[in-house]
Amino acid sequence: MILHADSNSFYASCEQIFRPDLRGKPYFKVKEFCYLRGISVFSSNYTLYADISKRITSIYREFAPDIEEYSIDESFLFFDKCNWTLKEYEEIGRDLKARIYLESFC
């Protein structure tokens, strides 16, 4: 079994760690829409993004016997030698999501 882990809105999620006022705002619309809705625009913080990516990857390594980092926000977790049920894989997915949120984005 291979689990494809892709962080949703990764850069925006990282920014919200230190800017909770940005939560719930869209990030990909046109300039006029942003202006009308009061959306903030600012420079990227790649040091922050790399740090959060490392935190997430360390959590993946606790769950999966083998992983491949595909990009800063995307990895493949390999469970080839695990003989688990679909329910157990679903539980792992929920546990991963909770741990990542609590330990990386709060």
All heavy atoms as an XYZ file, in Angstrom:
896
protein
N       0.855     -1.177      0.000
C       0.000      0.000      0.000
C       0.896      1.234      0.000
O       1.876      1.308      0.731
C      -0.891     -0.016      1.231
C      -1.741      1.218      1.419
S      -3.086      1.435      0.282
C      -4.306      0.340      0.964
N       0.552      2.205     -0.838
C       1.276      3.473     -0.898
C       0.293      4.579     -0.560
O      -0.771      4.689     -1.159
C       1.872      3.721     -2.300
C       2.839      2.602     -2.668
C       2.561      5.080     -2.341
C       3.321      2.660     -4.095
N       0.644      5.400      0.403
C      -0.178      6.533      0.782
C       0.452      7.793      0.190
O       1.637      8.057      0.402
C      -0.236      6.647      2.306
C      -1.128      7.735      2.875
C      -1.748      7.223      4.178
C      -0.377      9.014      3.112
N      -0.324      8.513     -0.584
C       0.146      9.772     -1.162
C      -0.293     10.898     -0.233
O      -1.483     11.141     -0.051
C      -0.447      9.972     -2.562
C      -0.105     11.290     -3.161
N      -1.049     12.105     -3.725
C       1.071     11.947     -3.280
C      -0.468     13.203     -4.174
N       0.811     13.124     -3.912
N       0.651     11.574      0.381
C       0.365     12.658      1.328
C       0.681     13.991      0.663
O       1.813     14.244      0.274
C       1.198     12.480      2.590
N      -0.331     14.817      0.513
C      -0.186     16.117     -0.131
C      -0.824     17.158      0.777
O      -2.031     17.143      0.995
C      -0.877     16.103     -1.499
C      -0.647     17.366     -2.298
O       0.040     18.282     -1.801
O      -1.162     17.448     -3.423
N      -0.014     18.026      1.342
C      -0.523     19.041      2.265
C      -1.403     20.035      1.521
O      -0.996     20.601      0.511
C       0.627     19.787      2.936
O       1.398     18.889      3.699
N      -2.588     20.249      2.038
C      -3.559     21.139      1.412
C      -3.207     22.596      1.686
O      -3.018     22.982      2.834
C      -4.958     20.810      1.948
C      -6.047     21.466      1.163
O      -5.862     21.824      0.010
N      -7.199     21.609      1.779
N      -3.087     23.391      0.628
C      -2.763     24.823      0.766
C      -1.554     25.012      1.686
O      -1.579     25.799      2.630
C      -3.966     25.596      1.310
O      -5.076     25.430      0.486
N      -0.484     24.298      1.401
C       0.668     24.222      2.307
C       1.223     25.590      2.692
O       1.385     25.891      3.874
C       1.763     23.353      1.691
C       2.976     23.212      2.565
C       2.934     22.425      3.703
C       4.151     23.857      2.252
C       4.042     22.287      4.523
C       5.274     23.727      3.063
C       5.211     22.939      4.194
N       1.542     26.433      1.716
C       2.154     27.720      2.036
C       1.202     28.584      2.857
O       1.604     29.226      3.827
C       2.581     28.459      0.763
C       3.634     27.725     -0.024
C       3.408     27.341     -1.333
C       4.855     27.415      0.549
C       4.377     26.664     -2.060
C       5.834     26.733     -0.165
C       5.583     26.367     -1.471
O       6.532     25.700     -2.172
N      -0.065     28.601      2.467
C      -1.056     29.384      3.216
C      -1.203     28.841      4.635
O      -1.312     29.616      5.595
C      -2.396     29.362      2.493
N      -1.189     27.520      4.784
C      -1.303     26.922      6.114
C      -0.108     27.289      6.989
O      -0.263     27.574      8.182
C      -1.422     25.401      6.004
O      -2.607     25.048      5.332
N       1.089     27.290      6.407
C       2.287     27.677      7.161
C       2.189     29.125      7.618
O       2.503     29.447      8.765
C       3.540     27.492      6.310
S       3.973     25.781      5.972
N       1.760     30.008      6.738
C       1.649     31.421      7.091
C       0.667     31.635      8.240
O       0.860     32.511      9.084
C       1.209     32.250      5.880
C       2.249     32.355      4.801
C       3.494     33.129      5.208
O       3.430     33.919      6.189
O       4.532     32.950      4.559
N      -0.372     30.819      8.302
C      -1.394     30.986      9.323
C      -0.915     30.618     10.728
O      -1.564     30.977     11.712
C      -2.625     30.153      8.963
C      -3.348     30.689      7.755
C      -4.441     29.770      7.280
O      -5.086     29.110      8.078
N      -4.644     29.721      5.979
N       0.218     29.943     10.841
C       0.773     29.630     12.157
C       1.037     30.921     12.931
O       0.696     31.034     14.105
C       2.071     28.801     12.025
C       1.764     27.431     11.443
C       2.769     28.670     13.377
C       2.999     26.656     11.037
N       1.656     31.888     12.260
C       1.993     33.150     12.911
C       1.023     34.267     12.558
O       1.110     35.355     13.125
C       3.422     33.563     12.545
C       4.432     32.566     13.009
C       5.058     31.726     12.113
C       4.736     32.446     14.357
C       5.987     30.791     12.549
C       5.663     31.516     14.793
C       6.282     30.684     13.885
N       0.116     34.002     11.637
C      -0.890     34.992     11.241
C      -2.278     34.357     11.270
O      -2.895     34.119     10.237
C      -0.603     35.492      9.820
C       0.686     36.268      9.617
C       0.575     37.729     10.028
N      -0.612     38.396      9.545
C      -0.729     39.023      8.375
N       0.294     39.073      7.544
N      -1.851     39.622      8.036
N      -2.797     34.041     12.456
C      -4.111     33.402     12.543
C      -5.230     34.260     11.962
O      -6.282     33.738     11.616
C      -4.316     33.161     14.038
C      -3.319     33.997     14.731
C      -2.198     34.255     13.772
N      -4.976     35.554     11.807
C      -5.989     36.422     11.206
C      -6.240     36.084      9.733
O      -7.237     36.500      9.153
C      -5.575     37.893     11.333
C      -4.245     38.186     10.649
O      -3.229     37.540     11.018
O      -4.215     39.041      9.756
N      -5.358     35.283      9.139
C      -5.504     34.897      7.734
C      -6.389     33.656      7.551
O      -6.759     33.334      6.429
C      -4.129     34.606      7.120
C      -3.167     35.783      7.072
C      -1.813     35.322      6.563
C      -3.730     36.892      6.210
N      -6.724     32.978      8.639
C      -7.513     31.754      8.546
C      -8.878     32.024      7.925
O      -9.537     33.010      8.237
C      -7.676     31.110      9.918
C      -6.359     30.554     10.412
C      -6.490     29.810     11.708
N      -5.160     29.332     12.080
C      -4.735     29.218     13.308
N      -5.527     29.494     14.311
N      -3.505     28.798     13.552
N      -9.268     31.148      7.021
C     -10.575     31.250      6.385
C     -10.618     32.193      5.192
O     -11.670     32.386      4.597
N      -9.477     32.785      4.813
C      -9.445     33.681      3.660
C      -8.930     32.934      2.436
O      -8.028     32.118      2.547
C      -8.541     34.881      3.941
C      -9.077     35.800      5.015
C      -8.197     37.019      5.163
C      -8.768     37.963      6.206
N      -7.923     39.158      6.350
N      -9.463     33.234      1.256
C      -8.970     32.594      0.035
C      -7.592     33.151     -0.352
O      -7.244     34.260      0.027
C     -10.027     32.960     -1.009
C     -10.637     34.214     -0.488
C     -10.566     34.138      1.008
N      -6.821     32.383     -1.147
C      -5.453     32.789     -1.477
C      -5.145     32.808     -2.957
O      -4.023     33.089     -3.327
C      -4.469     31.825     -0.806
C      -4.562     31.905      0.679
C      -5.393     31.052      1.376
C      -3.840     32.843      1.394
C      -5.505     31.137      2.731
C      -3.938     32.943      2.747
C      -4.774     32.084      3.424
O      -4.894     32.170      4.774
N      -6.077     32.514     -3.803
C      -5.700     32.326     -5.194
C      -6.576     33.099     -6.178
O      -6.577     32.828     -7.357
C      -5.749     30.825     -5.539
C      -7.089     30.203     -5.260
C      -8.074     30.184     -6.220
C      -7.358     29.654     -4.015
C      -9.307     29.625     -5.948
C      -8.590     29.088     -3.749
C      -9.571     29.073     -4.718
N      -7.302     34.071     -5.719
C      -8.193     34.827     -6.597
C      -7.470     36.042     -7.193
O      -6.346     36.383     -6.819
C      -9.453     35.268     -5.839
C     -10.236     34.123     -5.245
C     -10.856     33.267     -6.301
C     -11.642     32.136     -5.692
N     -12.189     31.237     -6.650
N      -8.148     36.748     -8.086
C      -7.555     37.881     -8.793
C      -7.439     39.106     -7.895
O      -8.049     39.192     -6.824
C      -8.372     38.214    -10.062
C      -8.331     37.074    -11.056
C      -9.792     38.583     -9.713
N      -6.681     40.084     -8.360
C      -6.354     41.266     -7.557
C      -7.604     42.010     -7.069
O      -7.699     42.369     -5.892
C      -5.471     42.205     -8.385
C      -4.986     43.412     -7.642
C      -4.068     44.244     -8.512
C      -3.578     45.454     -7.759
N      -2.669     46.250     -8.576
N      -8.561     42.261     -7.929
C      -9.762     43.003     -7.517
C     -10.542     42.255     -6.445
O     -11.002     42.845     -5.462
C     -10.673     43.276     -8.724
C     -11.900     44.091     -8.358
C     -12.783     44.372     -9.567
O     -12.333     44.174    -10.705
O     -13.926     44.790     -9.345
N     -10.668     40.951     -6.622
C     -11.369     40.137     -5.627
C     -10.656     40.240     -4.273
O     -11.297     40.399     -3.240
C     -11.434     38.679     -6.092
C     -12.187     37.793     -5.153
C     -13.560     37.651     -5.262
C     -11.522     37.088     -4.164
C     -14.265     36.835     -4.392
C     -12.211     36.271     -3.283
C     -13.586     36.144     -3.408
N      -9.327     40.179     -4.291
C      -8.541     40.296     -3.057
C      -8.769     41.645     -2.392
O      -8.960     41.730     -1.179
C      -7.054     40.101     -3.348
S      -6.628     38.446     -3.876
N      -8.755     42.691     -3.195
C      -8.948     44.023     -2.649
C     -10.331     44.157     -2.015
O     -10.475     44.658     -0.894
C      -8.757     45.064     -3.750
C      -9.068     46.464     -3.280
C      -8.170     47.153     -2.470
C     -10.259     47.077     -3.636
C      -8.456     48.417     -2.014
C     -10.561     48.352     -3.178
C      -9.656     49.016     -2.376
O      -9.957     50.275     -1.924
N     -11.346     43.723     -2.733
C     -12.715     43.843     -2.223
C     -12.941     43.037     -0.951
O     -13.757     43.403     -0.115
C     -13.715     43.404     -3.302
C     -13.812     44.318     -4.525
C     -14.711     43.698     -5.584
C     -14.305     45.705     -4.127
N     -12.215     41.944     -0.798
C     -12.403     41.072      0.362
C     -11.389     41.320      1.474
O     -11.413     40.672      2.503
C     -12.306     39.597     -0.060
C     -13.306     39.149     -1.085
C     -14.704     39.081     -0.466
N     -15.652     38.358     -1.260
C     -16.405     38.872     -2.233
N     -16.274     40.131     -2.565
N     -17.279     38.128     -2.878
N     -10.446     42.235      1.254
C      -9.462     42.544      2.290
C      -8.421     41.456      2.488
O      -7.935     41.250      3.604
N      -8.057     40.786      1.411
C      -7.087     39.693      1.495
C      -5.673     40.269      1.558
O      -5.330     41.186      0.820
C      -7.243     38.745      0.295
C      -8.611     38.086      0.365
C      -6.126     37.707      0.260
C      -8.970     37.278     -0.847
N      -4.858     39.717      2.409
C      -3.475     40.163      2.574
C      -2.563     39.469      1.574
O      -2.720     38.283      1.296
C      -2.992     39.837      3.988
O      -3.823     40.444      4.941
N      -1.586     40.221      1.056
C      -0.588     39.683      0.137
C       0.776     40.080      0.686
O       0.990     41.232      1.055
C      -0.784     40.247     -1.285
C       0.287     39.717     -2.223
C      -2.174     39.927     -1.803
N       1.707     39.114      0.755
C       3.021     39.394      1.310
C       4.035     38.428      0.728
O       3.682     37.485      0.035
C       3.014     39.318      2.840
C       2.190     38.176      3.370
C       2.748     36.943      3.574
C       0.839     38.353      3.624
C       1.979     35.887      4.032
C       0.067     37.317      4.094
C       0.639     36.077      4.292
N       5.305     38.652      1.019
C       6.398     37.840      0.481
C       6.382     36.428      1.057
O       5.910     36.196      2.167
C       7.746     38.491      0.799
O       7.825     39.749      0.196
N       6.931     35.510      0.301
C       7.048     34.120      0.735
C       8.087     33.985      1.844
O       9.028     34.765      1.926
C       7.475     33.248     -0.441
O       6.545     33.360     -1.487
N       7.922     32.963      2.676
C       8.844     32.694      3.779
C       9.318     31.241      3.655
O       8.844     30.368      4.362
C       8.135     32.935      5.111
C       9.041     32.786      6.297
O      10.126     32.222      6.195
N       8.599     33.268      7.439
N      10.256     31.008      2.753
C      10.676     29.639      2.462
C      11.412     28.968      3.618
O      11.415     27.750      3.721
C      11.493     29.593      1.169
C      10.613     29.888     -0.023
C      10.662     31.115     -0.662
C       9.689     28.952     -0.470
C       9.830     31.399     -1.729
C       8.847     29.225     -1.532
C       8.930     30.444     -2.155
O       8.086     30.723     -3.207
N      12.010     29.743      4.504
C      12.631     29.153      5.695
C      11.559     28.514      6.567
O      11.722     27.387      7.048
C      13.400     30.236      6.489
O      14.373     30.825      5.626
C      14.074     29.641      7.697
N      10.457     29.215      6.763
C       9.332     28.671      7.529
C       8.779     27.422      6.854
O       8.564     26.403      7.498
C       8.227     29.723      7.667
C       6.900     29.224      8.240
C       7.065     28.763      9.686
C       5.832     30.308      8.131
N       8.565     27.486      5.536
C       7.978     26.357      4.822
C       8.864     25.111      4.917
O       8.382     24.003      5.112
C       7.738     26.694      3.349
C       6.996     27.986      3.117
C       7.210     28.739      1.975
C       6.076     28.482      4.047
C       6.535     29.924      1.748
C       5.403     29.672      3.834
C       5.635     30.384      2.681
O       4.977     31.557      2.466
N      10.181     25.303      4.818
C      11.109     24.170      4.922
C      11.074     23.571      6.324
O      11.109     22.342      6.490
C      12.522     24.611      4.565
N      11.002     24.421      7.345
C      10.938     23.943      8.725
C       9.674     23.114      8.959
O       9.735     22.027      9.544
C      10.988     25.119      9.698
C      10.905     24.662     11.136
O      11.815     23.936     11.586
O       9.914     25.014     11.811
N       8.538     23.608      8.512
C       7.278     22.882      8.690
C       7.316     21.576      7.900
O       6.870     20.525      8.371
C       6.075     23.747      8.275
C       5.988     25.004      9.137
C       4.776     22.945      8.339
C       5.849     24.750     10.623
N       7.877     21.606      6.704
C       7.992     20.394      5.902
C       8.824     19.332      6.623
O       8.477     18.145      6.631
C       8.622     20.724      4.546
O       8.739     19.568      3.757
N       9.907     19.746      7.266
C      10.747     18.805      8.026
C       9.978     18.220      9.199
O      10.110     17.035      9.506
C      12.020     19.494      8.512
C      13.010     19.762      7.415
C      14.217     20.513      7.943
C      15.117     20.945      6.799
N      16.221     21.785      7.249
N       9.183     19.050      9.872
C       8.356     18.545     10.979
C       7.376     17.482     10.489
O       7.211     16.435     11.111
C       7.561     19.679     11.617
C       8.361     20.663     12.387
C       7.438     21.672     13.032
N       8.145     22.869     13.419
C       7.583     23.871     14.056
N       6.300     23.820     14.370
N       8.278     24.930     14.388
N       6.725     17.775      9.386
C       5.745     16.830      8.836
C       6.434     15.535      8.417
O       5.948     14.440      8.709
C       4.987     17.474      7.664
C       4.089     18.603      8.187
C       4.169     16.444      6.897
C       3.460     19.457      7.098
N       7.571     15.649      7.762
C       8.306     14.461      7.322
C       8.728     13.600      8.512
O       8.669     12.370      8.440
C       9.534     14.874      6.486
O       9.074     15.597      5.336
C      10.330     13.663      6.033
N       9.118     14.227      9.609
C       9.504     13.432     10.784
C       8.309     12.660     11.343
O       8.462     11.537     11.829
C      10.133     14.316     11.865
O       9.182     15.146     12.471
N       7.117     13.237     11.244
C       5.913     12.515     11.664
C       5.636     11.362     10.712
O       5.325     10.249     11.141
C       4.706     13.476     11.756
C       4.939     14.494     12.881
C       3.407     12.701     11.979
C       3.947     15.641     12.900
N       5.777     11.586      9.405
C       5.593     10.503      8.432
C       6.515      9.331      8.752
O       6.113      8.179      8.683
C       5.909     10.981      7.012
C       4.939     11.951      6.402
C       5.339     12.759      5.337
C       3.627     12.078      6.851
C       4.473     13.646      4.742
C       2.757     12.989      6.261
C       3.184     13.758      5.210
O       2.331     14.638      4.614
N       7.762      9.636      9.105
C       8.749      8.582      9.382
C       8.369      7.729     10.595
O       8.761      6.573     10.688
C      10.134      9.180      9.566
C      10.696      9.766      8.293
C      12.156     10.150      8.423
N      12.607     10.906      7.273
C      12.848     10.406      6.067
N      12.673      9.127      5.845
N      13.253     11.184      5.080
N       7.599      8.286     11.514
C       7.126      7.505     12.664
C       6.038      6.506     12.267
O       5.870      5.489     12.925
C       6.562      8.444     13.737
C       7.587      9.302     14.419
C       6.957     10.219     15.448
O       5.958      9.811     16.079
O       7.453     11.347     15.610
N       5.326      6.800     11.207
C       4.201      5.964     10.790
C       4.561      4.958      9.705
O       4.053      3.845      9.721
C       3.057      6.840     10.264
C       2.238      7.484     11.337
C       2.698      8.606     11.998
C       1.000      6.965     11.689
C       1.941      9.203     12.995
C       0.235      7.552     12.673
C       0.707      8.677     13.329
N       5.400      5.347      8.767
C       5.654      4.517      7.585
C       7.053      3.911      7.621
O       8.011      4.584      7.992
C       5.495      5.344      6.321
N       7.162      2.653      7.210
C       8.477      2.012      7.163
C       9.431      2.681      6.172
O      10.632      2.696      6.373
C       8.166      0.586      6.695
C       6.706      0.395      6.926
C       6.083      1.747      6.863
N       8.863      3.280      5.103
C       9.688      3.909      4.072
C       8.895      5.075      3.485
O       7.690      4.953      3.260
C      10.027      2.892      2.983
C      11.018      3.414      1.972
O      11.811      4.313      2.307
O      10.997      2.933      0.825
N       9.567      6.204      3.241
C       8.891      7.324      2.592
C       9.769      7.901      1.493
O      10.992      7.744      1.505
C       8.487      8.444      3.577
C       9.688      9.239      4.041
C       7.708      7.912      4.745
C       9.312     10.559      4.684
N       9.121      8.565      0.543
C       9.830      9.306     -0.500
C       9.285     10.734     -0.477
O       8.087     10.944     -0.651
C       9.585      8.692     -1.871
C      10.249      9.456     -2.986
C       9.953      8.878     -4.355
O       9.721      7.657     -4.451
O       9.941      9.653     -5.325
N      10.175     11.686     -0.248
C       9.779     13.086     -0.280
C       9.750     13.522     -1.741
O      10.767     13.533     -2.409
C      10.755     13.940      0.509
C      10.776     13.619      1.993
C      11.806     14.422      2.732
O      11.670     15.665      2.772
O      12.757     13.806      3.246
N       8.581     13.881     -2.223
C       8.410     14.260     -3.621
C       8.621     15.755     -3.819
O       9.209     16.185     -4.793
C       7.020     13.830     -4.096
C       6.778     14.051     -5.547
C       7.398     13.256     -6.499
C       5.927     15.056     -5.978
C       7.181     13.460     -7.848
C       5.689     15.273     -7.316
C       6.327     14.471     -8.249
O       6.098     14.672     -9.578
N       8.120     16.547     -2.890
C       8.298     17.998     -2.921
C       8.176     18.518     -1.491
O       8.009     17.738     -0.558
C       7.246     18.655     -3.826
O       5.956     18.514     -3.266
N       8.227     19.816     -1.319
C       8.176     20.401      0.023
C       6.874     20.057      0.747
O       6.834     19.974      1.963
C       8.405     21.926     -0.019
C       8.734     22.459      1.366
C       7.224     22.642     -0.658
C       9.306     23.852      1.388
N       5.802     19.805      0.000
C       4.504     19.541      0.635
C       3.886     18.216      0.220
O       2.709     17.972      0.467
C       3.529     20.686      0.342
C       3.074     20.730     -1.103
O       3.811     20.232     -1.980
O       1.982     21.260     -1.354
N       4.685     17.353     -0.371
C       4.135     16.106     -0.898
C       5.115     14.948     -0.681
O       6.305     15.081     -0.934
C       3.908     16.306     -2.400
C       2.874     15.461     -3.001
C       2.561     15.923     -4.424
O       3.013     16.990     -4.880
O       1.847     15.161     -5.086
N       4.588     13.824     -0.193
C       5.412     12.630      0.038
C       4.614     11.380     -0.272
O       3.378     11.403     -0.293
C       5.863     12.560      1.505
O       6.734     13.607      1.819
N       5.333     10.307     -0.481
C       4.730      8.989     -0.633
C       5.185      8.141      0.550
O       6.367      8.079      0.851
C       5.156      8.333     -1.949
C       4.637      9.059     -3.155
C       5.395     10.037     -3.782
C       3.371      8.781     -3.647
C       4.921     10.708     -4.891
C       2.877      9.452     -4.756
C       3.655     10.422     -5.372
N       4.239      7.527      1.226
C       4.525      6.670      2.371
C       4.277      5.239      1.937
O       3.181      4.907      1.470
C       3.635      7.030      3.567
C       3.944      8.338      4.295
C       3.672      9.554      3.438
C       3.171      8.418      5.573
N       5.294      4.391      2.045
C       5.209      3.010      1.563
C       4.961      2.054      2.726
O       5.700      2.049      3.702
C       6.501      2.627      0.834
C       6.744      3.455     -0.397
C       7.511      4.608     -0.335
C       6.190      3.088     -1.611
C       7.725      5.385     -1.461
C       6.402      3.857     -2.745
C       7.176      5.006     -2.670
N       3.937      1.266      2.579
C       3.571      0.259      3.578
C       3.576     -1.124      2.926
O       2.712     -1.955      3.185
C       2.177      0.553      4.150
C       2.083      1.860      4.890
C       1.701      3.014      4.238
C       2.385      1.918      6.239
C       1.596      4.214      4.928
C       2.283      3.121      6.930
C       1.895      4.269      6.276
N       4.536     -1.377      2.042
C       4.571     -2.600      1.240
C       4.550     -3.883      2.072
O       3.944     -4.867      1.685
C       5.813     -2.617      0.333
C       5.774     -1.514     -0.708
O       4.678     -0.999     -0.986
O       6.838     -1.165     -1.227
N       5.226     -3.892      3.183
C       5.343     -5.124      3.970
C       4.320     -5.197      5.098
O       4.364     -6.092      5.921
C       6.761     -5.238      4.523
C       7.782     -5.356      3.406
C       9.181     -5.455      3.912
C      10.095     -5.536      2.697
N      11.468     -5.421      3.016
N       3.396     -4.255      5.122
C       2.365     -4.243      6.158
C       1.141     -4.996      5.648
O       0.735     -4.825      4.505
C       1.986     -2.809      6.510
S       3.380     -1.847      7.143
N       0.593     -5.798      6.479
C      -0.572     -6.590      6.101
C      -1.776     -6.126      6.921
O      -2.314     -6.859      7.722
C      -0.291     -8.083      6.325
C      -1.330     -8.951      5.682
O      -2.065     -8.512      4.808
N      -1.396    -10.196      6.104
N      -2.158     -4.864      6.717
C      -3.219     -4.269      7.497
C      -4.529     -4.268      6.724
O      -4.551     -4.372      5.501
C      -2.865     -2.833      7.884
C      -1.637     -2.728      8.733
C      -1.164     -3.662      9.597
C      -0.730     -1.642      8.801
N      -0.017     -3.206     10.212
C       0.263     -1.970      9.741
C      -0.661     -0.417      8.168
C       1.307     -1.112     10.066
C       0.378      0.441      8.489
C       1.350      0.090      9.430
N      -5.612     -4.060      7.443
C      -6.923     -3.947      6.813
C      -7.116     -2.516      6.324
O      -6.405     -1.597      6.735
C      -8.051     -4.280      7.812
O      -8.047     -3.273      8.841
C      -7.875     -5.663      8.415
N      -8.106     -2.341      5.460
C      -8.422     -1.005      4.974
C      -8.774     -0.079      6.138
O      -8.368      1.082      6.171
C      -9.583     -1.060      3.971
C      -9.998      0.260      3.342
C      -8.832      0.921      2.628
C     -11.146      0.041      2.380
N      -9.481     -0.600      7.116
C      -9.842      0.198      8.290
C      -8.593      0.680      9.030
O      -8.543      1.813      9.511
C     -10.738     -0.624      9.215
C     -11.278      0.160     10.383
C     -12.251     -0.652     11.203
C     -12.800      0.197     12.337
N     -13.825     -0.479     13.090
N      -7.575     -0.161      9.130
C      -6.334      0.234      9.807
C      -5.612      1.335      9.024
O      -5.067      2.265      9.617
C      -5.427     -0.980      9.993
C      -5.962     -1.954     11.029
C      -5.186     -3.254     11.069
O      -4.980     -3.866      9.996
O      -4.793     -3.649     12.182
N      -5.620      1.233      7.687
C      -5.018      2.290      6.873
C      -5.779      3.603      7.037
O      -5.185      4.674      7.118
C      -4.967      1.902      5.394
C      -3.869      0.919      5.074
C      -4.172     -0.379      4.681
C      -2.534      1.294      5.142
C      -3.163     -1.292      4.377
C      -1.520      0.393      4.841
C      -1.844     -0.890      4.467
O      -0.849     -1.775      4.165
N      -7.094      3.520      7.081
C      -7.910      4.726      7.289
C      -7.600      5.361      8.639
O      -7.515      6.582      8.763
C      -9.395      4.393      7.186
C      -9.832      4.060      5.781
C     -11.258      3.534      5.701
O     -11.866      3.229      6.769
O     -11.772      3.417      4.584
N      -7.414      4.531      9.641
C      -7.076      5.021     10.978
C      -5.713      5.711     10.961
O      -5.534      6.766     11.585
C      -7.074      3.872     11.977
C      -6.923      4.323     13.405
C      -7.059      3.171     14.386
O      -7.960      2.333     14.207
O      -6.247      3.118     15.321
N      -4.765      5.154     10.244
C      -3.444      5.772     10.116
C      -3.584      7.143      9.461
O      -2.968      8.118      9.899
C      -2.484      4.872      9.300
C      -2.054      3.685     10.156
C      -1.267      5.656      8.818
C      -1.290      2.632      9.398
N      -4.398      7.235      8.418
C      -4.618      8.521      7.754
C      -5.188      9.564      8.701
O      -4.726     10.707      8.734
N      -6.176      9.175      9.493
C      -6.762     10.106     10.463
C      -5.742     10.504     11.537
O      -5.654     11.674     11.921
C      -7.997      9.490     11.112
C      -9.219      9.497     10.219
C     -10.473      9.101     10.973
N     -10.440      7.728     11.450
C     -10.781      6.671     10.733
N     -11.183      6.813      9.490
N     -10.725      5.463     11.253
N      -4.975      9.525     12.018
C      -3.952      9.811     13.031
C      -2.877     10.753     12.486
O      -2.441     11.684     13.183
C      -3.297      8.524     13.532
C      -4.224      7.672     14.383
O      -5.301      8.165     14.784
O      -3.874      6.500     14.631
N      -2.441     10.508     11.257
C      -1.452     11.385     10.630
C      -1.982     12.816     10.530
O      -1.280     13.766     10.887
C      -1.111     10.885      9.219
C       0.025      9.904      9.088
C       0.056      9.310      7.696
C       1.340     10.576      9.402
N      -3.196     12.954     10.041
C      -3.783     14.281      9.884
C      -3.840     15.016     11.215
O      -3.461     16.194     11.310
C      -5.182     14.159      9.286
C      -5.846     15.475      9.026
C      -7.215     15.278      8.395
C      -7.914     16.605      8.181
N      -9.236     16.430      7.571
N      -4.273     14.333     12.256
C      -4.375     14.961     13.584
C      -3.010     15.347     14.125
O      -2.810     16.458     14.641
C      -5.090     14.017     14.551
N      -2.038     14.444     14.022
C      -0.689     14.728     14.533
C      -0.048     15.898     13.792
O       0.571     16.774     14.405
C       0.231     13.498     14.368
C       0.038     12.377     15.333
C       0.858     12.499     16.605
N       2.253     12.835     16.480
C       3.259     11.985     16.256
N       3.027     10.684     16.107
N       4.496     12.399     16.196
N      -0.177     15.902     12.489
C       0.417     16.976     11.694
C      -0.195     18.314     12.062
O       0.508     19.305     12.252
C       0.292     16.683     10.184
C       1.237     15.533      9.814
C       0.594     17.921      9.358
C       0.982     14.933      8.461
N      -1.489     18.345     12.198
C      -2.147     19.602     12.565
C      -1.693     20.065     13.942
O      -1.312     21.216     14.116
C      -3.673     19.431     12.525
C      -4.384     20.693     12.933
C      -4.472     21.765     12.063
C      -4.925     20.826     14.215
C      -5.101     22.950     12.438
C      -5.551     22.006     14.592
C      -5.633     23.058     13.703
O      -6.243     24.217     14.084
N      -1.710     19.169     14.915
C      -1.370     19.550     16.285
C       0.096     19.924     16.465
O       0.432     20.849     17.198
C      -1.728     18.422     17.255
C      -3.217     18.208     17.486
C      -3.438     16.955     18.317
C      -3.834     19.420     18.155
N       0.984     19.200     15.803
C       2.409     19.394     16.031
C       3.086     20.331     15.025
O       4.219     20.735     15.251
C       3.118     18.049     16.029
C       2.670     17.172     17.182
C       3.355     15.831     17.217
O       4.492     15.718     16.679
O       2.763     14.877     17.777
N       2.411     20.660     13.949
C       3.036     21.510     12.933
C       2.319     22.824     12.700
O       2.943     23.809     12.326
C       3.130     20.745     11.609
O       3.879     19.572     11.769
N       1.010     22.850     12.892
C       0.256     24.035     12.529
C      -0.450     24.710     13.701
O      -1.214     25.636     13.517
C      -0.771     23.695     11.434
C      -0.121     23.310     10.143
C      -0.133     22.004      9.698
C       0.530     24.264      9.372
C       0.469     21.659      8.496
C       1.149     23.924      8.187
C       1.112     22.621      7.752
N      -0.243     24.254     14.913
C      -0.863     24.909     16.073
C       0.168     25.628     16.916
O       1.292     25.343     16.936
C      -1.564     23.863     16.956
S      -3.104     23.324     16.246
